[in-house]
Amino acid sequence: MTDRVLGYGQQHIGDDDVAAVVAALRGEFLTTGPAVQAFETAFARAVGARHAVACMNGTAALHLAALALDLKPGDCAIVPAVTFLATANAVRYVGAEPVFADVDANTALMSPEHLEAAIVRAPSPPKAVFPVHIGGPSCDMAGIAAVAARHGMTVVEDACHALGTTGDGAGMPFIAGDCRWSRMTVFSAHPVKMMTMGEGGVVTTNEAHTAKRLARLRNHGLVRDATDFTVREQAFAADESANPWYYEMDEVGFNYRASDLQCALGSSQLAKLDRFVERRRVLIRLYEEALRDAPVRGIEAETRNFGQRVGWHLFRIRVDFRALGCDRAAFMRRLLRRGVGSQVHYMPLYRHPYYARRWNRQGLPGAEAYYAGTLSLPLHCNMTDGDVGRVVAAIAEAAEPGPHA
């Protein structure tokens, strides 16, 4: 077994990022300071949205979005069956019920047709849909938005994998996060994502009132703007000036604030977004070329021509484990012994015990077919061109028949 393991994801931190965090540490504010607003302004500009609200992580961002939709017990929302737990959990956090939609067996993306089928199965008219741009490519958002509009549903995009993705939908250019077809879009800045804040999340929207409420909800629900005070006898002095100590809470919020340290790192990383996107696209092309020039039995690249400039988060392969004569766990162990880490993105949510008890249904065919053969391989900006060759060589060796040490 090699000493160096190439993980499936890893942050890329430069001296400029370190300097940005050090500058924030030496500044006047460590949290709720100017670095937060600067990052939000830069992020909104980068994705073409009017507003961006930063928070502590992507899960908090999803929860804030669900709160801003006013989802409540008795409501339901459509969530694709293949995504990270946080997408569905955010719906449960507010007491609503996720209804799982099937996904494409090759890409794990939810289509308008999958959404229509899930609406039919829902126990009540769904209030919202959370399409997930899994791996980096965007769903057919124009189509999904059209279905949602017909059924009176609000759209929140989970673009935690898709920062930097651009393309053309229904004849109109889009940037993931511009909210062209949604009320809000959610991003993650976890270390394995396109850019990192250490831990961090962002919600974008084109609605000023929604941005204002998101910002309030991330800070305990506190209101400090005098124009929004409702209890005048407490809020204002005899001369009608606002009392300098005063704030009030009209609804329960959470401590989901992002710090100036997180946002300083985020701004530094965001300035390199185009470079990060392009490097991952180069690595994807190298993977595809290597697998095309030296095909491996039972394995094919999962990437497709989406008609988009994809901000790739994942490089996934489709593996016919039956043809290889081993199961996925054995294949992953073979890769690890050769210094290559791998991961599965993701097991269908209804297979988890909590959701299995609530779902009480048979599996969805697209989700099951996707899950049966998917495997994510290393993809991050610390990789060299040679690392791609190393990974593909390890795949070829691991796919060979016979015993493996």
C-alpha positions in Angstrom: 0.0 0.0 0.0 1.3 3.4 -0.9 1.9 6.0 1.8 0.3 8.9 -0.1 -3.4 8.7 -0.5 -5.0 11.0 -3.1 -8.4 11.9 -1.5 -11.5 12.5 -3.6 -11.6 16.2 -2.5 -9.4 18.7 -0.8 -9.1 22.5 -0.2 -6.6 24.5 -2.2 -5.1 27.2 0.1 -2.6 29.7 -1.1 -0.4 32.3 0.6 -3.0 35.0 -0.4 -5.7 33.1 1.5 -3.5 32.9 4.6 -2.7 36.6 4.3 -6.4 37.5 4.0 -7.3 35.5 7.2 -4.3 37.0 9.1 -5.5 40.5 8.1 -8.9 39.7 9.4 -7.4 38.4 12.7 -5.6 41.7 13.1 -8.6 43.8 12.2 -11.1 45.3 14.6 -13.9 42.7 14.0 -13.7 39.0 14.1 -17.4 38.6 13.4 -20.3 40.7 12.1 -17.8 43.1 10.6 -17.0 44.5 7.2 -15.5 41.3 5.8 -18.9 39.7 5.8 -20.6 42.4 3.7 -17.6 42.6 1.4 -17.8 38.8 0.8 -21.6 38.9 0.3 -21.3 41.7 -2.3 -18.5 39.9 -4.2 -20.4 36.6 -4.1 -23.7 38.1 -5.4 -21.7 39.8 -8.2 -19.9 36.5 -9.1 -23.2 34.6 -9.6 -25.3 37.4 -11.1 -27.7 37.7 -8.2 -28.9 40.9 -6.5 -28.3 39.7 -2.9 -26.2 37.1 -1.1 -26.5 36.2 2.6 -23.6 34.3 4.1 -23.9 31.9 7.0 -22.0 29.3 8.9 -22.4 26.3 6.5 -24.4 24.9 3.6 -26.8 23.1 5.9 -27.6 26.3 7.7 -28.1 27.9 4.3 -30.7 25.3 3.4 -32.4 25.6 6.8 -32.6 29.4 6.4 -34.1 29.0 2.9 -36.8 26.6 4.3 -37.6 29.0 7.1 -37.9 31.9 4.6 -40.4 29.8 2.6 -42.5 29.5 5.8 -42.7 25.8 5.4 -44.4 24.3 8.4 -45.8 21.0 9.8 -48.4 19.5 7.4 -46.6 21.0 4.3 -44.5 18.9 2.0 -41.7 19.7 -0.4 -40.1 17.8 -3.3 -36.5 16.7 -2.9 -34.5 14.4 -5.2 -33.9 11.0 -3.8 -30.1 11.2 -4.5 -28.5 14.1 -2.6 -26.7 14.8 0.7 -28.9 14.4 3.8 -29.0 18.2 4.4 -31.4 18.9 1.5 -34.1 16.8 3.0 -33.2 17.5 6.6 -33.7 21.2 6.1 -37.3 20.4 5.2 -37.7 18.3 8.3 -36.1 21.0 10.5 -39.2 23.2 9.9 -41.6 20.2 10.5 -42.5 19.7 6.8 -42.2 16.4 4.9 -39.8 15.7 2.0 -41.3 13.8 -0.9 -38.6 12.1 -2.8 -38.4 12.5 -6.6 -36.6 10.0 -8.8 -33.5 11.0 -10.7 -31.7 10.2 -14.0 -29.9 6.9 -13.7 -26.7 8.3 -15.2 -26.4 11.8 -13.8 -28.6 11.7 -10.6 -30.2 14.9 -11.8 -34.0 15.4 -11.2 -35.9 16.3 -14.4 -39.2 18.1 -14.9 -40.8 14.7 -15.6 -39.4 13.3 -12.3 -40.9 16.4 -10.5 -44.3 15.8 -12.1 -44.3 12.2 -11.0 -43.4 13.2 -7.4 -46.2 15.7 -7.3 -48.7 13.0 -8.1 -47.3 10.9 -5.3 -47.3 13.7 -2.7 -49.8 13.4 0.2 -50.8 17.0 -0.3 -50.0 19.7 -2.8 -46.3 20.4 -2.4 -45.3 24.0 -1.4 -41.7 23.9 -2.7 -39.1 21.9 -4.7 -35.4 21.7 -4.0 -33.7 20.6 -7.2 -30.0 19.6 -6.7 -27.3 20.3 -9.2 -25.4 17.2 -8.1 -21.8 16.9 -9.2 -21.8 20.4 -10.8 -24.1 20.2 -13.9 -27.3 22.2 -13.5 -30.7 20.6 -13.7 -33.1 21.7 -16.4 -34.2 24.7 -14.4 -36.4 26.3 -17.0 -38.4 23.1 -17.2 -38.5 22.6 -13.5 -39.6 26.2 -12.9 -42.4 25.8 -15.5 -43.7 22.7 -13.7 -43.4 24.4 -10.3 -45.3 27.5 -11.6 -48.2 25.3 -12.8 -48.5 23.8 -9.4 -48.0 26.9 -7.3 -44.7 25.7 -5.9 -41.7 27.8 -4.9 -38.2 26.8 -6.2 -35.1 26.7 -4.1 -31.9 25.5 -5.9 -29.4 23.4 -4.0 -26.3 24.5 -5.9 -23.8 23.4 -3.2 -22.0 21.4 -5.9 -22.4 23.9 -8.8 -20.6 27.1 -8.0 -19.1 28.4 -11.3 -21.5 26.5 -13.6 -22.9 28.5 -16.5 -24.8 27.6 -19.5 -27.9 28.2 -21.6 -31.4 27.2 -20.6 -34.5 27.8 -22.7 -32.5 30.1 -24.9 -31.3 32.2 -22.0 -27.8 32.3 -20.5 -27.6 31.5 -16.8 -25.2 31.3 -13.9 -25.8 28.9 -11.1 -27.0 31.2 -8.3 -28.5 34.0 -10.4 -32.0 32.8 -9.4 -33.3 33.2 -12.9 -35.7 30.3 -12.3 -35.8 30.2 -8.5 -36.6 32.3 -5.5 -33.3 31.3 -3.7 -30.2 29.4 -4.5 -28.1 27.7 -1.8 -24.3 27.2 -1.8 -21.8 25.4 0.4 -18.2 26.5 1.0 -17.0 23.3 2.7 -13.3 22.5 2.1 -14.0 19.9 -0.7 -16.2 22.4 -2.7 -15.1 24.7 -5.5 -14.0 27.3 -3.0 -14.0 27.2 0.8 -14.6 29.4 3.8 -13.3 26.7 6.1 -17.0 26.0 6.7 -19.5 28.3 5.2 -22.7 28.7 3.2 -24.5 31.3 1.1 -28.0 31.9 0.0 -28.6 34.1 -3.1 -31.8 35.8 -4.0 -33.1 38.6 -6.2 -35.7 39.7 -3.6 -34.6 42.4 -1.2 -37.3 41.4 1.4 -36.1 37.8 1.3 -32.5 38.8 1.7 -33.5 40.9 4.7 -35.4 38.1 6.3 -32.6 35.6 5.7 -30.1 38.0 7.4 -32.5 38.4 10.3 -33.1 34.6 10.7 -29.3 33.9 10.8 -29.0 36.2 13.8 -31.6 35.0 16.3 -34.4 36.8 14.5 -33.2 40.1 15.9 -34.4 43.4 14.4 -32.1 46.4 14.7 -33.5 48.7 12.0 -35.6 51.4 13.6 -38.0 51.4 10.6 -38.9 47.9 11.4 -39.6 48.3 15.2 -43.1 47.5 16.2 -43.2 48.3 19.9 -42.8 52.1 19.8 -43.1 52.7 23.6 -40.0 50.4 24.1 -38.1 51.4 20.9 -38.2 55.2 21.0 -37.3 57.9 23.4 -39.6 60.9 24.1 -37.9 62.9 21.3 -38.9 60.0 18.8 -35.2 59.0 18.4 -34.6 55.2 18.6 -33.2 54.0 21.9 -29.5 53.2 21.2 -29.6 49.8 23.1 -32.9 48.6 21.6 -33.6 45.6 19.4 -36.5 43.3 19.2 -37.4 39.8 18.1 -40.5 39.1 16.1 -39.8 35.5 15.2 -37.3 32.8 16.3 -34.0 32.7 14.4 -30.7 30.9 14.9 -27.1 31.7 15.4 -26.0 30.9 11.9 -23.7 33.9 11.4 -20.5 33.6 9.3 -17.5 35.2 10.9 -15.2 37.8 9.4 -12.5 35.1 9.3 -14.6 32.8 7.2 -15.6 35.6 4.9 -12.1 36.9 4.5 -11.0 33.5 3.4 -14.1 33.3 1.2 -13.4 36.6 -0.6 -9.8 35.5 -1.3 -10.9 32.1 -2.6 -13.8 33.7 -4.7 -11.2 35.9 -6.5 -9.7 32.7 -7.9 -13.1 31.1 -8.9 -12.5 31.2 -12.6 -9.1 29.6 -12.2 -10.5 26.9 -9.9 -13.3 26.1 -12.4 -11.0 25.9 -15.3 -8.5 23.7 -13.5 -11.2 21.2 -12.6 -12.5 21.2 -16.2 -9.0 20.4 -17.4 -8.8 17.5 -15.0 -12.1 16.2 -16.2 -11.0 16.3 -19.8 -7.8 14.5 -18.9 -9.8 11.8 -17.1 -12.1 11.4 -20.1 -9.2 11.2 -22.6 -7.3 8.7 -20.5 -10.4 6.4 -20.2 -11.2 6.8 -23.9 -7.6 6.1 -25.0 -7.1 3.1 -22.6 -10.6 1.9 -21.7 -11.0 -0.2 -18.6 -13.3 -3.2 -18.6 -16.6 -2.5 -16.8 -15.9 1.2 -16.3 -17.0 4.3 -18.1 -16.9 8.0 -17.2 -20.2 9.4 -16.0 -19.7 12.9 -17.4 -22.0 14.0 -20.3 -22.3 16.9 -22.7 -24.7 19.1 -20.8 -24.3 22.1 -23.0 -22.9 23.9 -20.0 -19.6 25.2 -18.7 -19.8 23.0 -15.7 -18.1 24.0 -12.4 -17.3 20.3 -11.6 -17.5 19.3 -8.0 -17.3 15.5 -8.7 -15.7 13.2 -11.2 -17.8 10.0 -11.2 -17.4 6.8 -13.0 -20.0 4.1 -13.7 -18.8 0.7 -12.6 -20.3 -2.7 -13.5 -19.3 -4.5 -10.4 -20.8 -7.7 -11.6 -18.6 -7.7 -14.7 -15.5 -7.0 -12.4 -16.5 -9.9 -10.2 -16.3 -7.9 -7.0 -18.5 -5.6 -5.0 -18.1 -1.8 -4.5 -16.5 -2.1 -1.1 -13.8 -4.5 -2.4 -13.1 -2.3 -5.4 -12.8 0.8 -3.2 -10.3 -1.1 -0.9 -8.3 -2.1 -4.0 -8.1 1.5 -5.0 -7.1 2.6 -1.5 -4.2 0.1 -1.4 -3.0 1.8 -4.6 -3.2 5.3 -2.9 -6.5 6.4 -4.5 -9.4 7.5 -2.3 -13.0 7.3 -3.5 -16.5 8.0 -2.3 -20.1 7.4 -3.1 -22.4 10.4 -3.8 -24.9 9.3 -2.7 -27.0 6.5 -1.2 -30.7 7.2 -1.9 -32.1 9.1 1.0 -35.0 6.7 1.5 -32.5 4.0 2.4 -31.4 5.8 5.6 -33.3 4.3 8.6 -34.9 7.6 9.5 -36.4 8.2 6.1 -37.0 4.5 5.5 -39.4 4.6 8.4 -41.2 7.7 7.0 -41.0 6.7 3.3 -42.4 3.2 3.6 -42.1 2.7 -0.2 -40.2 0.7 -2.7 -37.1 2.3 -4.2 -37.2 4.6 -7.2 -35.8 3.0 -10.3 -33.5 5.8 -11.5 -32.1 6.4 -8.0 -31.5 2.7 -7.5 -29.8 2.3 -10.9 -27.6 5.3 -10.3 -26.6 4.2 -6.8 -25.8 0.6 -8.0 -22.8 1.7 -10.1 -21.6 5.2 -9.1 -18.2 5.9 -7.7 -16.5 9.3 -7.2 -12.8 9.7 -7.8 -10.3 12.4 -6.8 -11.0 15.8 -8.3 -9.5 19.0 -6.7 -7.1 21.8 -7.6 -4.1 20.3 -5.8 -4.0 17.5 -8.4 -1.4 17.4 -11.1 -1.9 16.1 -14.6 0.1 13.1 -13.6 -2.2 12.4 -10.7 -5.0 11.7 -13.3 -2.8 9.1 -14.9 -2.0 7.6 -11.6 -5.7 7.3 -10.7 -6.6 5.8 -14.1 -3.7 3.3 -13.8 -5.0 2.3 -10.3 -8.5 1.8 -11.7 -7.1 -0.5 -14.4 -5.2 -2.5 -11.9 -8.1 -2.7 -9.5 -10.4 -3.9 -12.4 -8.1 -6.8 -13.3 -9.5 -10.2 -12.7 -8.0 -12.5 -10.1 -6.7 -12.1 -6.5 -5.6 -8.7 -5.3 -3.1 -8.0 -2.6 
